[in-house]
Amino acid sequence: MRQWKLLTLLLIMVVALLSAGCGGGKQADTAPKSAPAAASPEADLVAKAKAEGKVVLYAGGHTREGVERIAKAFQDKYGIPVEYTRKGTGEVVKMVEAEKGANAIRVDMISVADPTIVMAWAKKDVLAVCKTPNWDNIIDSVKDKDGYWSTYSITMLGVMYNTAKIKNPPQSWEEIFDPKYKVVHASPSYSGTAASFMNAIANSSEGWAFYEKLSKNKPIVVQSSLALPQMLLAGEADLGIPGIESQVEDAKKAGQPVGLIYPKNNQPTLMSPIAVIKDAPHPNAARLLFNFHLSPEGQKLLCESGGRSVLKNDAPSSPGLKSMSELKPIYTNYPDLEANKKAQFSKFEQIMGASR
Amino acid sequence: MGLWRHISEEKGKYTALLVFSLIIFFLVVYPFGKLVVRSFFTQEGMGPTLANYWELLTEPELYSSLVNSFKLGFGITFMTLLLGVPMAWGVARTNMPLKGLVRTATVLTFASPSFLAALAWMLLLGPRGGKLNLFLQDLLGLSSTPFNIFSVWGIIFVFSLFSYPLVYFVVSSALDNMDASLEETAQILGASKLRTLFTITLPLVTPAILAGAVLVFIEGLVIFDVPAVLGTPVGFFTLSTRMYAMFDYPPRFEMAAALAVPMIVVLVVMLLFQRLYLGRRQYSVLTGKTGKPQLVDLGPWRWVLAGYCLLIIFASVGVPFLTLIYTSLVKAFGLPLAGGNFAGLDNYIALAGRPTVPRAIMDSALLAVLGTVSALSLAVGGSWVVERTKIKGRELISFLMMSAFAFPGVALGVGLVLAYAGKPFYLYGTLWIFLLAYTVRGLPMGFMFSRSALKQISPDLEDAARTLGASWGRTMLDVTVPLLRNSLFGVGVILFVFMFRELGTSVFLNTAGNEVISVVIYELYEEIRFPTMSALSVFVLLINISVVMLARRLIGDNPMRM
C-alpha cells in the first residue's frame, strides 16, 4: 500500500542521513604510522599529536585562502588532518561559549579577529598555556605574557573603496573628511575590528576629534563589517571604515572591484590571535598546529595569503603588500579597550549619532 | 467505570499521546526551557531575579528596539493581509485567470534566505545608488531620489513581500475546503457578490485569516535578516538585531533569553485571543456532504484581480530572482553587465569546483525531507489533540508548537547546543542536531496549517467510524489522515522549501563536514564573492522550482483541496 512504500522510502532516507551524519567531518581519519619517537620534546609532541588523529579548528581570524593553505600544509607535513570551520569571530565566540555551557568541548584551537576575547578568556580559564619553541622570537606586544595566546597575523586597517567608481582615491584622513565622500563605518559594539580601529584612533594623535570631524558628514553606521563591501559595491557609500587588508586582498584576487586606502597619516593595525582551548579533545595536535602557525614555515604561508608576520627576526615578507617600513602603524590599546569598552562604545554612538 | 478502564480501552490513543508528549518535551520544552530559565539569572549567575527584564524596559536602546519590533509586527500584518487575502480569494473562489502561476510563485517566494531579497531591493531602491530610484529621479525630474529603502517602511515592504504567502496559504486552503452552499444560498436570496464576500465568505474563514495574521505578526517581531540589512544603517534596531549582539563576547545568554520573552508573551496573548474570539462559533464546513463550489464570476474584473496578483508576484519573486541572475552573470559586482564584465557561466562552473557544494546540496535536501516529515507528524498529532480531545490544558500544546516562532534562529541554535551537545546526547557536530533544529522550525507553520485543515473536517466523519466499531488508530489511518492528505502534502512542499533555505540556526550549528547549502551561500557573501553567491542562489532556486513543479504534478493542480 502507498503508506508502506512511503515508510520504506523514509527509512532509507533515515539510514542515509545516519551514514552522512556519522561521516561528520569527512577527512582521512587515522594518520599513517610515524617514525619512532625520538628523544626530543618536539618529536614527542608530533608523535602524540599523530596518535590523536585530527585537530579541530574554528577559524574566525583566518581568511578562507589562509586557512585552506595552512591546513593543507600542516596535513602534508605531519599527516594530521585539520577539520576547520571558517566562521565569523562572533560565531566562533558563540560556539565556544555554547560548547562550554553544555560541557561538550569539540574544538581544539581557535582564531579570532579580536584580542579582547582571548584576553578575557585567559582570565576565565578557557584557554590552555601554549608557548611555542620560538616564543622569544615573537614580537612582545602581540603575545600574551603568560602564554595563553599569541597573534599569528597582523593586518592593516585602512579605508575600503569601490575601485570602479573612484579612480583617484583620497590619500589622507583630511581628504577623507571631505563632505563629497559618503562614509560607511562599522559599529564597534558589533564589530571587533571596528572596535580595534576606534580605540587605536582614539588613543593616537587623532583622538576623538577624528570622529567629531567624521560625523559632520553624516556617515552611515552599519552593524558588521560585512555590510561595508555591500554598501560600497551597491553605490550606497563611497568609503568604508575599517577596511581589512587581508579581506580586501582576498576579494581583489576574486576579481571584485574593491581597494584599500592606507591613509598617509597613520594606519591602525589589527591583530588576529590564536589560542588552544583548555580540555580540548586533541590537545597535542592542537599544540602542534599552534606551533606551526607561528613557525617560520607557517608564517611564510600566511604572508603569502595576505597577512603580515609577527616574528622579530627573519620575518617573511608579504608579497604584494606595502612593507612595514613604508607604513605608520598605530596600535590598539587592548587593556584599555577591554576595561573601558562600554564607555568608549557609548561615546562613539553619541558622536556618530548611531542609534535612534 | 474508572480512569484505568477507559485508558485500556483506548490504548492506541493514549500511547500515541504519551509518545507525542515526550517528543514535544525533548524537542521544545527542554531547549527553550533552559534558555528561559536563564533569563531569570544575572550574568554572574545570581538570582532568580527580574533584573534583566527591568533592564529591557528601562534601558532606552533596548526599549526602543522593543517598540520598533512592534511597529514592524503591525505594519507587516497589515500589509500581508492586504496582499494575501485578495490573492487567496482570487485563486480559490473566483474565475480569475493565471491561477497556476500564482500557486507556484507563492511557494517560491521564500525559497531564498530573506537577506537576498533585502540585498536585491537595496540595489533598486537604495537612496543613493538604487537603480530604480535613479531612474525615477531622472524620469520625474526630482531633486533627490524618491524612495529610501533604509527605513521602517522599507523593511515592512520587503518583508511583507517575503512573508505574505503565509497568509495566502492558510486562507486559500480554508476557502478551497469551504462548502459553497452557504454562498449559493445568499446568492439565491439576492445578495450581490460583494455582499456575499463580506458577510458570508470572509467571516467563515476568519479562523484562517486570524491564524495567518498571528503567524506574520510574530514573524514581524522576530525577523533578523531584513532589519539587519535595511534597518541598522539608519539606527533602526529591533529586538532581534539587538539580541544578536547578546551572543557576542561576553555572551549574555540571559539577556538574550529575556529579550525573547516579550515575543513569547505576545504569542500567548495572540493564541488566547484567537481562542476567545473563535471559541463558541462553529466553523466546520466539511461535513461529509460533497459540494463542488461554484466559482464566482467576476466578469472583466477578473483581469484586474489577476493583474494585482501578477504585480505582487513580480515584486516578491521576480525582482530578487532577476537581480540574482543578473549578478550571477557579471565578473565584478556593482559594475554594469557590459563587455569585459560578462562572465557567462563562469561563476556557475566555479561552484562545481568548490568542494563543499555538492555535499551541501545533498545534506540540505535530506534534512529538508526528513525535517518536513517529522515536523508534520508532530504538527498533525498536536492539532488532533487540540481540536479533537477534551484534555485539560491542551492549549498548552498550541503554545508549545508555536513557541519556536518566538525565538530567532540563533537563540534556537544556542538552546539546542546547550541542551543536546553534552551527555548523554552528543549531537553537536552531527547532522542530527540540524534535524532537530529544522523540525522545531517547521512546527509552527505545520501546526497552523494542519490545525486549520482539521478544523474544517467535521468530527461527524470520525464519529461515524467509531460508532461502526473502528479503534482510534484505525479511524486516524483510514478516515482522518486520508482526508488531510492532500492538504498536508501541500504544506509539506512549503516546509521543504522553507527548510532547504533555513539560515539563522544553520549558520550557528555549522561545523566542518556538515554544511548546508544556505550556509555556503552566506559564506560566499562574507567573502565578498557576490557573483558566485548569486550563481549558487540561482541554482538553489532552480532546484526549488523543480521540486514545486514535481509536487504539483504528483498531487494534481490543487494541493490544498480535499
Interface residues (C-beta under 8 A of the other chain):
Chain A: Q3 L10 M13 V14 A16 L17 A20 G21 C22 G23 G24 G25 K26 Q27 V56 T63 R64 E83 Y84 T85 R86 K87 G88 G90 E91 V93 K94 M95 E97 A98 E99 G101 A102 N103 A104 R106 D114 T116 I117 A120 N162 A164 K165 K182 V184 S187 S189 Y190 I220 V221 V222 Q223 L226 A227 P229 Q230 M231 L232 L233 A234 G235 E236 A237 Q247 D250 A251 A254 G255 Q256 P257 V258 G353 A354 S355 R356
Chain B: E61 S64 L119 M122 L123 G126 P127 R128 G129 G130 A228 V229 T232 P233 V234 G235 F236 F237 T241 Y244 A245 F247 D248 Y249 P250 P251 F253 K331 A332 F333 G334 L335 M362 D363 L366 L367 V369 L370 V373 V410 G413 V414 V417 L418 A419 Y420 A421 G422 K423 Y426 Y428 G429 T430 L431 W432 L435 L477 V507 F508 N510 T511 A512 G513 N514 E523 Y525 E526 E527 I528 R529 F530 T532
